[in-house]
Amino acid sequence: MSKKIYQSAAVMAAVTVLLAACGGGGGDGGSSTAVETPVASIATAGTISGLGSVIVNGVRYETVGSSVLDSDDQTRSITTPLAIGMTVEIEQNGVDATTQRAIASKIHVRGGIKGIANVSNGALSVSGLPVTTDTSTLVLASDGTATTLDKLQNATVEVYGLPQADGSYQATRVEAKAQAGSIRLVGTVASVNPTAATLVLGSSAQPVTVSYAGLDAVQGLVAGAVVSIEVSGAPGSYSATRLRVRSTTAQTYTSELDKYIGTTRKADERNELYGVISDKAMTASGCTFKVQSVPVQAVSAALCASITDGDYVEAKGMIVNGMLNATRIEFEGQHKTQDYSDDSNDSDSDGLRYMSLTPSTSNSSATPVNPLRSFEIYGNLNCSALNTACTLQSGTMLYNADLSSARWEHSQIVSGFVEVKGYLSGSSFKVVKIESKNSRD
């Protein structure tokens, strides 16, 4: 039985190159002449810049109930939580009646380069392919904590990012895996030799040759195309077992770098975290805490003295070396401080209360928002029985979880990692919608 090469919808539908090239098609089967069905409803494609659902290209999408699929293999579901730095395509289906946010019906995760990491003089390569990193690249150990490249030497990793026209790969997220896995190469084709059935990926200084002999022919496999290839063997003797043309041009991905923004579309607020504060600790200049398990640093001692674990906030800023350096904090609901005043210039119009990190001598209290406004928490659910005597833990915060009227998306569980929507009432969290996830940890 011959192996298959998978063709992007963009290769077959030039009129929708920019969108369909990013959206995965479906199916494993078919002959060399079979074409994937174009994904016509892709609303956006890019890198996840924020959590609390997800933010892609400056738009926040509701994700509870979304189908999350591998963009190369539409039959395979992705069950690990979505995370900052992952590259995705999103199909939209309407607007949430409560939050007025776009609803993501399907999220196609573009898997990255997979294999063994090699770090030399601060430069990273994975499975022989050169990878470019900078201070905004999230580098994570297998337990999900921030680490440095040198700690990943010889580790199995997956690198999410954007293929570049010169054959390099701009990494947005590098995460170590606890166990070894398959090898996947992603990048821009430098050259193709149809006679020898080989292609070359990587840069001119660091080329990687792959044999695709035995695979079916495919339209669009040309120099300049972006491909995803599962291979066997080792660098220098790679043999493709599966190949998919993701786009006819790297411009599809290089253009996404300019769209990596938050909802305010300000350069210093590229990343956003929307959720419950946990693990707060005072520092000499302010404090650190976590939102959605991501570390946050705020430099105002006065503001830090006024916030506590359990406050529901949106922290905005830029992630540098795994830490969100917050420039703004927006509080959900009523919040009073002695040294900070509410700023009505809520430019992203998300309904949250804006609190500047610049001290103010004025004093006012925020107007409470609708108590039924949907909050979102990722955490560990633990029940004595289905929907009975449940608790929900996010970081150091533990809530009683009221699931009496909750709507489960997909399967129901008694314990495990979940994404929930609802609202806080004292120490209880009234769950409106809930979805089971597989914890990365």
N, C-alpha and C positions, 0 to 999 in steps of 0.2 A: 504494500500500500504506500503510495507516494506521500511525501510530506506536502504541506500547503503553504503558499505565500498569500498573505492577506492584504487586500487593497483598500486604501482609504477612499471614502466617498469623494474626497476632493480630487482624486486622480481622475475620477469618472465624471465629475460635474464641475467643470471649470467655472461656471457662473457663480458657484457658491464656494469658491476656493478658500476664502478666509475663514468661514465658519465651518463648513463641512470637513475641511482638512483637520480641524481640531477635534471634531466629534467622531467618536468611534463608530464603526459599523458592527454588525453582529454576525455570529455564526462561525462554526468550525469547518463545516463541510463545503462541498462544491468543487468543481474542476477548475482548471487554470483560466477558464473563460467566465467563471461565475463572478458576479460583482456584488459587493455588499450594498444593502439598502441604505441610501443616504439618510443621515440624521438631520431632518429638515428643521427641527425646532430648537437647535442650539442657540441659546440667548447670549452666552458669553463664554470666553475661554481665557484662562490665565492662571496666575499663582494666587493661592489663598493668602490674603494679607491680614485677616482678622478672624477671631472666633467669637461665638455667641451666635449659633448657626454658623454661617461662613460669609466672609466678605471677599468678593472677587471683582476686580476692576472697579472698585468704589461702590459696589452695590451689595447690600446685605440680603442673603437668601435664607429663608426658613428651610430647615433640613429634616425636622422630625417627620418620618414617613417617606423620605426620599429613597429611591432605589439608587444604590451606589455600586457602580459597575466598573470593571476593568475596561479601559478604552480600547485595548487591543483585542479583547475577548469578551464580547457582550453577554456571554452566558455565565461569566464568573462574577459573583458578588464580592465586593470589598467590605469586610466587617470591622476592620480596625477603624478607630475614630479618625475623622478628617482632621488635618492639622495644618498649622501655618507652614508655608513653604511647599506644600503639595501643589502640583499642577493639575488642573481639572478643566473639563468642559461642562457646562450646566444647561440643562433643558428646563425652561420655566413653565409653570402651569398656574397662572393666575396670581392673586394677591391674598395674603392672610387677612381675614376680616377683622381680627383683633389688633394686630400690629401694623397692618397696612404695608407689610414687607412682601417682596416677591417670594413665591414658593418655588423651590427647586424640586421638580418632579423626578428628574434623573440627574445624577452626577457621575460623569465619566472620569475616572482617575487615570491620568497618564503615568503609568509606572516608569521609573527611571532606570539608570544603569545599575546593575546588580553584580556583585562579585567581591573579590578580595581587594582591600585598599592597600595602596603603597604610598607612603609619604616620604619624600626626599627633599631636603632643604626647604621645607614648608609647602611644597607643591604636592598636590594629590593626583593620583591616577587610580582608576578602578578597572580591573580586568584589562589593563593595558591602555585604556582610553584616558586622555588628559582631561582633568576636571578643574575648572577655575572657581575659586572661592574668594569671598571678601568678608568684611566684618558683619554684613547682614545675613550671611549664610548661617542657617541653624545647623549646628554640629552636635549630634546627640549620641550618648552612649546607649547600650542596649536596654537600660532601665529607664530611658526617656529623659535623663538629666543632661544638662549642657556639658560639653566636654571640648577638648581641643583636637585638632587633626592628628598631632603626634600620638595621641592615645589610641588612635584607630589603626595604627600600623598592623597589617596582616589580619585585620578584622573583616568579617563579612558585612558588607554595607549595601544600602540602597541609596542612590543619589537622585533626588528629584531636581529638575532644572530645565533649562532652555537651550536646545542645540543652537550653535552659532554657525554662520556661513563659512568661517575659516576652519571648521572641523572641531573646534573646542566645545566645551559644554559648561555653561554657566550654572553653577549649583545654587539652588535656593534652599535645599534641605538635604543634609547628609545624616543618615541614621544607621547605627550599628544594629546588627541582628544577633540574637542569642544563639542561633543555629545556622550552620552553613546551608546554602540553598542553590538554586539554579543560577546560571550566568545569563544576563541579558545585556546586550549592547544597544545603546541609543545614540544616534548622532547623524550628522550630515555626510552623505556619500561623497567622497573625494573623487573616486573613479570607479568605473565598472568595466570588467573584461568579460563580455558575453561568451567568448570562445572558451575561456578557461573556467567560466562560471565562478568568478571571484569578484569581490568588491572591496574597496578600501575605505575605512572610517578613520577618524582621528585627524590630527594636525599633520602638516608636512614634516615636522620634527619628530612626531610620535605616531606613525601610521599603524593601523591594525588591519590585517588582511583576513577576510572571511570567505570560505568556500560555500557556495550555495548549490553545488552540484546535487542533482537528485530532486530538487524542489521544482515545483511547477513554475513556468514563466509568469511574469507579472508586468502589467503596464505601469509605467511610472518609475521603474527602477533605473534611474539615471543619475549622473553626477549632479549634486545639488539637492537631491531629494533627502528628506529626513526619514529614517527607518528605525524600526525596533526589531531586534533579532535575538532570538534565544539560540544559544550555541552550546556545543559540547567541545571538549578538548581544552587546550591551553593557548595562551597568546602565541602566535606564530603558526598554530595548526588548528584554528577554529573552524568548525564545520556547523553551518546553520541547520537547526532542526525546525525552525519556524521563523518566518520573516513577514513583516508588515510595513508597507509604505504609509507613514503617517501624514506626510505632506509632500507636495511636489517642490516646495521651496522652504528654506530655513527662515525666510522673511516672516512666515506665519508665526514663528516663535520669537525672533529677535524683536519684533514690534511689541511683544507683550511686556517687555521690560519697562516701557514707558507707562504702562497701565497698572503697575504694581503700586496701588494706592489704597488709602482708607476712605471712609465715607465723606470726610471733610475735604478730601482732595488736596490737602496741604502736605508739602514735602516733609515737614518734621512730624507729621501725624500719619505716617504710612501704615502703621500697624495699630490694631485695636483689639482689646479684650473686653468682652461683655459678660459679666457674671459676678459671683460671690467672692469677696475677699476672704482669703484664708492665710494662715501661716505668717501673720504680720509680725515684724520684728523691727524695733527702732534702731537706727544707726546714728552716727555722729552728725550727719547732714540731713537726715530725714527718716526714711524707713524703706523696708522691702516687704513685699507680700506676694501672694500668688492669685491669679485669676485664670480659671480654666487650666490650672496646673502649670502655667507659664510664669516665671519669676518677673516681678515688676519692681522698679526702683523709682521712688519719688524723693525729691531733694528738699522739700519743705518740711521742717520740723513741726511748724504750726499746723499745717494741714494733716500731717501724719498723726499728730496728737488727737485730732478730731475724728479719725476714722477707726473702726474696729473690725475684727473678723465678723463676717456675716453681713456687712454692708454690701448692697448690690450696686455695682458701679460699671462704668465704661471707662477704661484706661486707654489713653491715646498717646502715641509717641512713635519711637523707632526701636526696633530690636537690634541690639549691638552685642555680639558675642553671647547670644542666648538670653539676654536680659532686655525687657522692655523698659527703656528710659522714658518715663511718662512726662509729657508736657502739659497734659490736661486730664482732669478727672471729672466725669459727669456722674452725678448721683441719681439713682432711681428713687423717686418718692421724696418725702420731706427730709431735709437735712439742715441742721443749724450749726454754725460755727461762729466763734467770736471774732476770728481774724479774716474770714473770707466771705465775700458777698457773691450772690448769684449774678452771672453774666447772661443777659437775655440774648446775646448773639449766638444762638444755638444754630450754627450755619448748616448742620446736617439735618436739622428738623426731625430728630429721632425721638423727641419728647422727654429726653433725659435732662436732668438739671446740671448745668455747666458750672464747675468750680475751678477758677483759675489758680495755677500754682504761684501766681504773683500776689503777695500779700496786699490786702486792702484795708483801709481804716473804716470803711462803711460796714454796716451789718444788716442783713435781711435774712428771711427764711424762704426757702423754696416752696413753691406751691405744690401740694401733693398731687401726684398723678393718679389716674384711675387705678384703684387697688386690684382690679382684675386684669391689669395689663400683664401680658405674658412675660414671665421670667424664664430663663433657661439655665439648667445646671447639668453638667456632666458629673457623674459620681457613681458610687457603688451602692446598689440597692440590696437590702437584706430584709426578708419577710419570714414570718413563722409559717405562713401558708400563702397561697396566691392572693395578692391584694389585701392581706391581713397582717396587722401589727408590723408595719414596714418602717424601716429607717433608710435615710439617704445621706451618704457621707461624701462631701466634696472637700478634699484637703483635710484641714483640722475641724471643719464644720460638720456637725451631725444634726440632721433634722428628722422629726417624725414625718413620715410621708403618708398623706391621705390619698389613697388610690380608689376611694369608694365610687367616684364617678369618672375615673381616668379612661381615656381611650387608648388602647394598646395598638401600636403599629407593628404589623408583622407578628412575630411569635411572642408569647407571654412567658415570663420567667419568675422564679421566686427570689433568686439572688444573682448578682452579676453587675457588670458595668452598663450603665444606661445613660441615655440623653432624655431629659424630661423638660416639659414646658408646663408652667403653672404660675402660682403666685404665693408669696410668703404671707403667713398669718401667725405672728409670734414666732414660736420655735417650730411650727409645723409648715410643711410645704404642700399646698393643695395642688395635686397633679391633675392637669387637664389632658395632656398628651404624653405618651412615654414610648420609648423605643429601646430595645435591647441592643447593646454593642458588645464587641469583644475587646477587653482592655489590652492595650499594648503592653502593659506591665504584667 
